[in-house]
Amino acid sequence: MADPATKDELLNQAARDYKAFHEALGGLNEAQMSEVWLGTWSVKDIVAHISGWHREMGPALERLAR
């Protein structure tokens, strides 16, 4: 069985993934951002959902850490 990732490894991977996500979004124009491609969700809808999740879960995770 592989060793579990350390906290620093997880944080570093999350930072790399966020950067790649941000760069991918930066390459999209308005039409691409508005295009529906996941059921009824556009890229804008998905990004708004992810943003809301981060906004709500950040404080929740901080509370759990205490």
PDB file of N, CA, C and O in Angstrom, chain B, residues numbered from 101:
ATOM      1  N   MET B 101       0.844  -1.174   0.000  1.00  0.00           N
ATOM      2  CA  MET B 101       0.000   0.000   0.000  1.00  0.00           C
ATOM      3  C   MET B 101       0.893   1.242   0.000  1.00  0.00           C
ATOM      4  O   MET B 101       1.885   1.297   0.727  1.00  0.00           O
ATOM      5  N   ALA B 102       0.547   2.222  -0.802  1.00  0.00           N
ATOM      6  CA  ALA B 102       1.325   3.455  -0.889  1.00  0.00           C
ATOM      7  C   ALA B 102       1.134   4.295   0.362  1.00  0.00           C
ATOM      8  O   ALA B 102       0.078   4.272   0.994  1.00  0.00           O
ATOM      9  N   ASP B 103       2.189   5.041   0.705  1.00  0.00           N
ATOM     10  CA  ASP B 103       2.091   5.952   1.847  1.00  0.00           C
ATOM     11  C   ASP B 103       1.104   7.060   1.533  1.00  0.00           C
ATOM     12  O   ASP B 103       1.068   7.552   0.405  1.00  0.00           O
ATOM     13  N   PRO B 104       0.298   7.465   2.517  1.00  0.00           N
ATOM     14  CA  PRO B 104      -0.631   8.582   2.283  1.00  0.00           C
ATOM     15  C   PRO B 104       0.154   9.879   2.071  1.00  0.00           C
ATOM     16  O   PRO B 104       1.245  10.057   2.613  1.00  0.00           O
ATOM     17  N   ALA B 105      -0.412  10.762   1.286  1.00  0.00           N
ATOM     18  CA  ALA B 105       0.233  12.042   1.011  1.00  0.00           C
ATOM     19  C   ALA B 105       0.281  12.873   2.286  1.00  0.00           C
ATOM     20  O   ALA B 105      -0.614  12.807   3.128  1.00  0.00           O
ATOM     21  N   THR B 106       1.348  13.655   2.405  1.00  0.00           N
ATOM     22  CA  THR B 106       1.456  14.552   3.549  1.00  0.00           C
ATOM     23  C   THR B 106       0.597  15.789   3.302  1.00  0.00           C
ATOM     24  O   THR B 106       0.161  16.053   2.181  1.00  0.00           O
ATOM     25  N   LYS B 107       0.370  16.528   4.360  1.00  0.00           N
ATOM     26  CA  LYS B 107      -0.404  17.764   4.248  1.00  0.00           C
ATOM     27  C   LYS B 107       0.231  18.702   3.229  1.00  0.00           C
ATOM     28  O   LYS B 107      -0.469  19.266   2.388  1.00  0.00           O
ATOM     29  N   ASP B 108       1.548  18.874   3.294  1.00  0.00           N
ATOM     30  CA  ASP B 108       2.230  19.759   2.340  1.00  0.00           C
ATOM     31  C   ASP B 108       2.075  19.276   0.903  1.00  0.00           C
ATOM     32  O   ASP B 108       1.875  20.082  -0.006  1.00  0.00           O
ATOM     33  N   GLU B 109       2.164  17.970   0.694  1.00  0.00           N
ATOM     34  CA  GLU B 109       1.985  17.423  -0.654  1.00  0.00           C
ATOM     35  C   GLU B 109       0.578  17.699  -1.168  1.00  0.00           C
ATOM     36  O   GLU B 109       0.396  18.079  -2.325  1.00  0.00           O
ATOM     37  N   LEU B 110      -0.409  17.509  -0.311  1.00  0.00           N
ATOM     38  CA  LEU B 110      -1.793  17.766  -0.711  1.00  0.00           C
ATOM     39  C   LEU B 110      -2.008  19.235  -1.036  1.00  0.00           C
ATOM     40  O   LEU B 110      -2.651  19.564  -2.033  1.00  0.00           O
ATOM     41  N   LEU B 111      -1.475  20.122  -0.200  1.00  0.00           N
ATOM     42  CA  LEU B 111      -1.617  21.554  -0.452  1.00  0.00           C
ATOM     43  C   LEU B 111      -0.905  21.973  -1.723  1.00  0.00           C
ATOM     44  O   LEU B 111      -1.427  22.784  -2.488  1.00  0.00           O
ATOM     45  N   ASN B 112       0.280  21.432  -1.957  1.00  0.00           N
ATOM     46  CA  ASN B 112       1.015  21.758  -3.178  1.00  0.00           C
ATOM     47  C   ASN B 112       0.274  21.270  -4.418  1.00  0.00           C
ATOM     48  O   ASN B 112       0.210  21.979  -5.422  1.00  0.00           O
ATOM     49  N   GLN B 113      -0.283  20.066  -4.354  1.00  0.00           N
ATOM     50  CA  GLN B 113      -1.046  19.543  -5.489  1.00  0.00           C
ATOM     51  C   GLN B 113      -2.283  20.387  -5.736  1.00  0.00           C
ATOM     52  O   GLN B 113      -2.615  20.688  -6.883  1.00  0.00           O
ATOM     53  N   ALA B 114      -2.969  20.770  -4.664  1.00  0.00           N
ATOM     54  CA  ALA B 114      -4.159  21.610  -4.808  1.00  0.00           C
ATOM     55  C   ALA B 114      -3.792  22.945  -5.453  1.00  0.00           C
ATOM     56  O   ALA B 114      -4.533  23.440  -6.302  1.00  0.00           O
ATOM     57  N   ALA B 115      -2.670  23.528  -5.066  1.00  0.00           N
ATOM     58  CA  ALA B 115      -2.229  24.795  -5.656  1.00  0.00           C
ATOM     59  C   ALA B 115      -1.910  24.625  -7.138  1.00  0.00           C
ATOM     60  O   ALA B 115      -2.256  25.487  -7.946  1.00  0.00           O
ATOM     61  N   ARG B 116      -1.260  23.530  -7.501  1.00  0.00           N
ATOM     62  CA  ARG B 116      -0.951  23.277  -8.921  1.00  0.00           C
ATOM     63  C   ARG B 116      -2.235  23.079  -9.727  1.00  0.00           C
ATOM     64  O   ARG B 116      -2.370  23.596 -10.836  1.00  0.00           O
ATOM     65  N   ASP B 117      -3.171  22.326  -9.156  1.00  0.00           N
ATOM     66  CA  ASP B 117      -4.440  22.078  -9.848  1.00  0.00           C
ATOM     67  C   ASP B 117      -5.238  23.369 -10.019  1.00  0.00           C
ATOM     68  O   ASP B 117      -5.831  23.594 -11.074  1.00  0.00           O
ATOM     69  N   TYR B 118      -5.258  24.217  -8.990  1.00  0.00           N
ATOM     70  CA  TYR B 118      -5.971  25.487  -9.081  1.00  0.00           C
ATOM     71  C   TYR B 118      -5.346  26.372 -10.159  1.00  0.00           C
ATOM     72  O   TYR B 118      -6.057  27.014 -10.932  1.00  0.00           O
ATOM     73  N   LYS B 119      -4.026  26.401 -10.204  1.00  0.00           N
ATOM     74  CA  LYS B 119      -3.338  27.209 -11.221  1.00  0.00           C
ATOM     75  C   LYS B 119      -3.690  26.710 -12.627  1.00  0.00           C
ATOM     76  O   LYS B 119      -3.963  27.515 -13.517  1.00  0.00           O
ATOM     77  N   ALA B 120      -3.684  25.401 -12.828  1.00  0.00           N
ATOM     78  CA  ALA B 120      -4.026  24.837 -14.140  1.00  0.00           C
ATOM     79  C   ALA B 120      -5.476  25.158 -14.506  1.00  0.00           C
ATOM     80  O   ALA B 120      -5.770  25.480 -15.658  1.00  0.00           O
ATOM     81  N   PHE B 121      -6.374  25.072 -13.537  1.00  0.00           N
ATOM     82  CA  PHE B 121      -7.787  25.397 -13.756  1.00  0.00           C
ATOM     83  C   PHE B 121      -7.928  26.868 -14.152  1.00  0.00           C
ATOM     84  O   PHE B 121      -8.638  27.195 -15.103  1.00  0.00           O
ATOM     85  N   HIS B 122      -7.258  27.740 -13.425  1.00  0.00           N
ATOM     86  CA  HIS B 122      -7.299  29.179 -13.695  1.00  0.00           C
ATOM     87  C   HIS B 122      -6.757  29.484 -15.094  1.00  0.00           C
ATOM     88  O   HIS B 122      -7.330  30.296 -15.821  1.00  0.00           O
ATOM     89  N   GLU B 123      -5.671  28.844 -15.462  1.00  0.00           N
ATOM     90  CA  GLU B 123      -5.086  29.059 -16.791  1.00  0.00           C
ATOM     91  C   GLU B 123      -6.014  28.566 -17.889  1.00  0.00           C
ATOM     92  O   GLU B 123      -6.128  29.202 -18.936  1.00  0.00           O
ATOM     93  N   ALA B 124      -6.674  27.442 -17.662  1.00  0.00           N
ATOM     94  CA  ALA B 124      -7.615  26.922 -18.655  1.00  0.00           C
ATOM     95  C   ALA B 124      -8.776  27.886 -18.853  1.00  0.00           C
ATOM     96  O   ALA B 124      -9.201  28.128 -19.983  1.00  0.00           O
ATOM     97  N   LEU B 125      -9.285  28.435 -17.762  1.00  0.00           N
ATOM     98  CA  LEU B 125     -10.385  29.396 -17.867  1.00  0.00           C
ATOM     99  C   LEU B 125      -9.939  30.668 -18.575  1.00  0.00           C
ATOM    100  O   LEU B 125     -10.710  31.259 -19.331  1.00  0.00           O
ATOM    101  N   GLY B 126      -8.722  31.087 -18.341  1.00  0.00           N
ATOM    102  CA  GLY B 126      -8.201  32.297 -18.968  1.00  0.00           C
ATOM    103  C   GLY B 126      -8.147  32.199 -20.479  1.00  0.00           C
ATOM    104  O   GLY B 126      -8.174  33.217 -21.171  1.00  0.00           O
ATOM    105  N   GLY B 127      -8.071  30.989 -20.992  1.00  0.00           N
ATOM    106  CA  GLY B 127      -8.013  30.791 -22.429  1.00  0.00           C
ATOM    107  C   GLY B 127      -9.370  30.726 -23.107  1.00  0.00           C
ATOM    108  O   GLY B 127      -9.437  30.553 -24.324  1.00  0.00           O
ATOM    109  N   LEU B 128     -10.462  30.861 -22.346  1.00  0.00           N
ATOM    110  CA  LEU B 128     -11.803  30.770 -22.916  1.00  0.00           C
ATOM    111  C   LEU B 128     -12.371  32.158 -23.190  1.00  0.00           C
ATOM    112  O   LEU B 128     -12.156  33.092 -22.417  1.00  0.00           O
ATOM    113  N   ASN B 129     -13.093  32.282 -24.287  1.00  0.00           N
ATOM    114  CA  ASN B 129     -13.776  33.549 -24.568  1.00  0.00           C
ATOM    115  C   ASN B 129     -15.190  33.496 -23.985  1.00  0.00           C
ATOM    116  O   ASN B 129     -15.600  32.479 -23.426  1.00  0.00           O
ATOM    117  N   GLU B 130     -15.927  34.597 -24.120  1.00  0.00           N
ATOM    118  CA  GLU B 130     -17.270  34.686 -23.520  1.00  0.00           C
ATOM    119  C   GLU B 130     -18.218  33.611 -24.061  1.00  0.00           C
ATOM    120  O   GLU B 130     -18.994  33.026 -23.306  1.00  0.00           O
ATOM    121  N   ALA B 131     -18.151  33.360 -25.355  1.00  0.00           N
ATOM    122  CA  ALA B 131     -19.026  32.336 -25.941  1.00  0.00           C
ATOM    123  C   ALA B 131     -18.715  30.958 -25.362  1.00  0.00           C
ATOM    124  O   ALA B 131     -19.627  30.186 -25.065  1.00  0.00           O
ATOM    125  N   GLN B 132     -17.441  30.655 -25.204  1.00  0.00           N
ATOM    126  CA  GLN B 132     -17.062  29.365 -24.632  1.00  0.00           C
ATOM    127  C   GLN B 132     -17.475  29.265 -23.168  1.00  0.00           C
ATOM    128  O   GLN B 132     -17.876  28.197 -22.706  1.00  0.00           O
ATOM    129  N   MET B 133     -17.379  30.382 -22.432  1.00  0.00           N
ATOM    130  CA  MET B 133     -17.780  30.376 -21.031  1.00  0.00           C
ATOM    131  C   MET B 133     -19.285  30.160 -20.875  1.00  0.00           C
ATOM    132  O   MET B 133     -19.735  29.619 -19.866  1.00  0.00           O
ATOM    133  N   SER B 134     -20.052  30.578 -21.862  1.00  0.00           N
ATOM    134  CA  SER B 134     -21.512  30.481 -21.800  1.00  0.00           C
ATOM    135  C   SER B 134     -22.060  29.197 -22.408  1.00  0.00           C
ATOM    136  O   SER B 134     -23.239  28.882 -22.244  1.00  0.00           O
ATOM    137  N   GLU B 135     -21.214  28.463 -23.104  1.00  0.00           N
ATOM    138  CA  GLU B 135     -21.659  27.239 -23.773  1.00  0.00           C
ATOM    139  C   GLU B 135     -22.058  26.174 -22.742  1.00  0.00           C
ATOM    140  O   GLU B 135     -21.321  25.897 -21.796  1.00  0.00           O
ATOM    141  N   VAL B 136     -23.230  25.591 -22.949  1.00  0.00           N
ATOM    142  CA  VAL B 136     -23.709  24.520 -22.073  1.00  0.00           C
ATOM    143  C   VAL B 136     -23.073  23.222 -22.536  1.00  0.00           C
ATOM    144  O   VAL B 136     -23.149  22.866 -23.712  1.00  0.00           O
ATOM    145  N   TRP B 137     -22.449  22.522 -21.608  1.00  0.00           N
ATOM    146  CA  TRP B 137     -21.812  21.264 -21.995  1.00  0.00           C
ATOM    147  C   TRP B 137     -21.931  20.179 -20.950  1.00  0.00           C
ATOM    148  O   TRP B 137     -21.485  19.057 -21.187  1.00  0.00           O
ATOM    149  N   LEU B 138     -22.514  20.472 -19.806  1.00  0.00           N
ATOM    150  CA  LEU B 138     -22.712  19.448 -18.792  1.00  0.00           C
ATOM    151  C   LEU B 138     -24.173  19.510 -18.365  1.00  0.00           C
ATOM    152  O   LEU B 138     -24.524  20.214 -17.419  1.00  0.00           O
ATOM    153  N   GLY B 139     -25.013  18.772 -19.067  1.00  0.00           N
ATOM    154  CA  GLY B 139     -26.451  18.834 -18.797  1.00  0.00           C
ATOM    155  C   GLY B 139     -26.971  20.197 -19.184  1.00  0.00           C
ATOM    156  O   GLY B 139     -27.072  20.518 -20.369  1.00  0.00           O
ATOM    157  N   THR B 140     -27.304  21.005 -18.187  1.00  0.00           N
ATOM    158  CA  THR B 140     -27.776  22.372 -18.442  1.00  0.00           C
ATOM    159  C   THR B 140     -26.776  23.407 -17.934  1.00  0.00           C
ATOM    160  O   THR B 140     -27.078  24.600 -17.925  1.00  0.00           O
ATOM    161  N   TRP B 141     -25.603  22.973 -17.518  1.00  0.00           N
ATOM    162  CA  TRP B 141     -24.602  23.849 -16.911  1.00  0.00           C
ATOM    163  C   TRP B 141     -23.581  24.339 -17.924  1.00  0.00           C
ATOM    164  O   TRP B 141     -23.030  23.561 -18.703  1.00  0.00           O
ATOM    165  N   SER B 142     -23.341  25.642 -17.897  1.00  0.00           N
ATOM    166  CA  SER B 142     -22.265  26.228 -18.697  1.00  0.00           C
ATOM    167  C   SER B 142     -20.997  26.256 -17.853  1.00  0.00           C
ATOM    168  O   SER B 142     -21.026  25.952 -16.660  1.00  0.00           O
ATOM    169  N   VAL B 143     -19.890  26.622 -18.481  1.00  0.00           N
ATOM    170  CA  VAL B 143     -18.636  26.778 -17.741  1.00  0.00           C
ATOM    171  C   VAL B 143     -18.830  27.827 -16.639  1.00  0.00           C
ATOM    172  O   VAL B 143     -18.357  27.652 -15.516  1.00  0.00           O
ATOM    173  N   LYS B 144     -19.528  28.914 -16.971  1.00  0.00           N
ATOM    174  CA  LYS B 144     -19.797  29.953 -15.965  1.00  0.00           C
ATOM    175  C   LYS B 144     -20.532  29.375 -14.762  1.00  0.00           C
ATOM    176  O   LYS B 144     -20.191  29.676 -13.618  1.00  0.00           O
ATOM    177  N   ASP B 145     -21.541  28.543 -15.021  1.00  0.00           N
ATOM    178  CA  ASP B 145     -22.309  27.942 -13.935  1.00  0.00           C
ATOM    179  C   ASP B 145     -21.423  27.054 -13.061  1.00  0.00           C
ATOM    180  O   ASP B 145     -21.512  27.084 -11.834  1.00  0.00           O
ATOM    181  N   ILE B 146     -20.583  26.276 -13.702  1.00  0.00           N
ATOM    182  CA  ILE B 146     -19.703  25.369 -12.965  1.00  0.00           C
ATOM    183  C   ILE B 146     -18.703  26.164 -12.126  1.00  0.00           C
ATOM    184  O   ILE B 146     -18.450  25.826 -10.970  1.00  0.00           O
ATOM    185  N   VAL B 147     -18.133  27.225 -12.714  1.00  0.00           N
ATOM    186  CA  VAL B 147     -17.179  28.055 -11.973  1.00  0.00           C
ATOM    187  C   VAL B 147     -17.876  28.737 -10.793  1.00  0.00           C
ATOM    188  O   VAL B 147     -17.306  28.822  -9.705  1.00  0.00           O
ATOM    189  N   ALA B 148     -19.085  29.215 -10.995  1.00  0.00           N
ATOM    190  CA  ALA B 148     -19.831  29.835  -9.895  1.00  0.00           C
ATOM    191  C   ALA B 148     -20.094  28.817  -8.789  1.00  0.00           C
ATOM    192  O   ALA B 148     -20.003  29.151  -7.607  1.00  0.00           O
ATOM    193  N   HIS B 149     -20.416  27.592  -9.158  1.00  0.00           N
ATOM    194  CA  HIS B 149     -20.660  26.544  -8.180  1.00  0.00           C
ATOM    195  C   HIS B 149     -19.384  26.241  -7.387  1.00  0.00           C
ATOM    196  O   HIS B 149     -19.421  26.147  -6.161  1.00  0.00           O
ATOM    197  N   ILE B 150     -18.269  26.092  -8.084  1.00  0.00           N
ATOM    198  CA  ILE B 150     -16.990  25.825  -7.423  1.00  0.00           C
ATOM    199  C   ILE B 150     -16.626  26.981  -6.494  1.00  0.00           C
ATOM    200  O   ILE B 150     -16.170  26.762  -5.371  1.00  0.00           O
ATOM    201  N   SER B 151     -16.829  28.202  -6.961  1.00  0.00           N
ATOM    202  CA  SER B 151     -16.525  29.384  -6.159  1.00  0.00           C
ATOM    203  C   SER B 151     -17.364  29.406  -4.881  1.00  0.00           C
ATOM    204  O   SER B 151     -16.846  29.673  -3.797  1.00  0.00           O
ATOM    205  N   GLY B 152     -18.652  29.125  -5.014  1.00  0.00           N
ATOM    206  CA  GLY B 152     -19.529  29.078  -3.852  1.00  0.00           C
ATOM    207  C   GLY B 152     -19.129  27.986  -2.885  1.00  0.00           C
ATOM    208  O   GLY B 152     -19.179  28.174  -1.669  1.00  0.00           O
ATOM    209  N   TRP B 153     -18.732  26.845  -3.423  1.00  0.00           N
ATOM    210  CA  TRP B 153     -18.302  25.740  -2.582  1.00  0.00           C
ATOM    211  C   TRP B 153     -17.071  26.157  -1.775  1.00  0.00           C
ATOM    212  O   TRP B 153     -16.999  25.913  -0.571  1.00  0.00           O
ATOM    213  N   HIS B 154     -16.109  26.783  -2.444  1.00  0.00           N
ATOM    214  CA  HIS B 154     -14.906  27.247  -1.740  1.00  0.00           C
ATOM    215  C   HIS B 154     -15.251  28.291  -0.682  1.00  0.00           C
ATOM    216  O   HIS B 154     -14.711  28.259   0.424  1.00  0.00           O
ATOM    217  N   ARG B 155     -16.134  29.198  -1.011  1.00  0.00           N
ATOM    218  CA  ARG B 155     -16.524  30.263  -0.082  1.00  0.00           C
ATOM    219  C   ARG B 155     -17.168  29.675   1.175  1.00  0.00           C
ATOM    220  O   ARG B 155     -16.923  30.149   2.284  1.00  0.00           O
ATOM    221  N   GLU B 156     -17.986  28.648   0.998  1.00  0.00           N
ATOM    222  CA  GLU B 156     -18.680  28.043   2.135  1.00  0.00           C
ATOM    223  C   GLU B 156     -17.813  27.031   2.879  1.00  0.00           C
ATOM    224  O   GLU B 156     -17.856  26.959   4.107  1.00  0.00           O
ATOM    225  N   MET B 157     -17.039  26.263   2.151  1.00  0.00           N
ATOM    226  CA  MET B 157     -16.276  25.187   2.782  1.00  0.00           C
ATOM    227  C   MET B 157     -14.998  25.672   3.454  1.00  0.00           C
ATOM    228  O   MET B 157     -14.543  25.055   4.417  1.00  0.00           O
ATOM    229  N   GLY B 158     -14.408  26.768   2.969  1.00  0.00           N
ATOM    230  CA  GLY B 158     -13.186  27.287   3.604  1.00  0.00           C
ATOM    231  C   GLY B 158     -13.372  27.524   5.086  1.00  0.00           C
ATOM    232  O   GLY B 158     -12.623  26.973   5.892  1.00  0.00           O
ATOM    233  N   PRO B 159     -14.360  28.336   5.473  1.00  0.00           N
ATOM    234  CA  PRO B 159     -14.595  28.558   6.905  1.00  0.00           C
ATOM    235  C   PRO B 159     -14.985  27.276   7.647  1.00  0.00           C
ATOM    236  O   PRO B 159     -14.596  27.088   8.800  1.00  0.00           O
ATOM    237  N   ALA B 160     -15.735  26.409   7.006  1.00  0.00           N
ATOM    238  CA  ALA B 160     -16.131  25.147   7.665  1.00  0.00           C
ATOM    239  C   ALA B 160     -14.904  24.301   7.961  1.00  0.00           C
ATOM    240  O   ALA B 160     -14.794  23.730   9.046  1.00  0.00           O
ATOM    241  N   LEU B 161     -13.981  24.214   7.014  1.00  0.00           N
ATOM    242  CA  LEU B 161     -12.767  23.424   7.237  1.00  0.00           C
ATOM    243  C   LEU B 161     -11.888  24.060   8.303  1.00  0.00           C
ATOM    244  O   LEU B 161     -11.245  23.356   9.082  1.00  0.00           O
ATOM    245  N   GLU B 162     -11.857  25.387   8.342  1.00  0.00           N
ATOM    246  CA  GLU B 162     -11.091  26.059   9.391  1.00  0.00           C
ATOM    247  C   GLU B 162     -11.671  25.741  10.769  1.00  0.00           C
ATOM    248  O   GLU B 162     -10.929  25.509  11.724  1.00  0.00           O
ATOM    249  N   ARG B 163     -12.999  25.732  10.863  1.00  0.00           N
ATOM    250  CA  ARG B 163     -13.636  25.382  12.142  1.00  0.00           C
ATOM    251  C   ARG B 163     -13.298  23.944  12.542  1.00  0.00           C
ATOM    252  O   ARG B 163     -13.036  23.668  13.713  1.00  0.00           O
ATOM    253  N   LEU B 164     -13.304  23.045  11.586  1.00  0.00           N
ATOM    254  CA  LEU B 164     -12.959  21.648  11.889  1.00  0.00           C
ATOM    255  C   LEU B 164     -11.519  21.521  12.363  1.00  0.00           C
ATOM    256  O   LEU B 164     -11.213  20.709  13.236  1.00  0.00           O
ATOM    257  N   ALA B 165     -10.641  22.325  11.785  1.00  0.00           N
ATOM    258  CA  ALA B 165      -9.233  22.248  12.158  1.00  0.00           C
ATOM    259  C   ALA B 165      -8.994  22.692  13.606  1.00  0.00           C
ATOM    260  O   ALA B 165      -8.062  22.232  14.266  1.00  0.00           O
ATOM    261  N   ARG B 166      -9.850  23.588  14.078  1.00  0.00           N
ATOM    262  CA  ARG B 166      -9.702  24.052  15.468  1.00  0.00           C
ATOM    263  C   ARG B 166     -10.228  23.009  16.397  1.00  0.00           C
ATOM    264  O   ARG B 166     -10.200  23.195  17.614  1.00  0.00           O
TER     265      ARG B 166
END
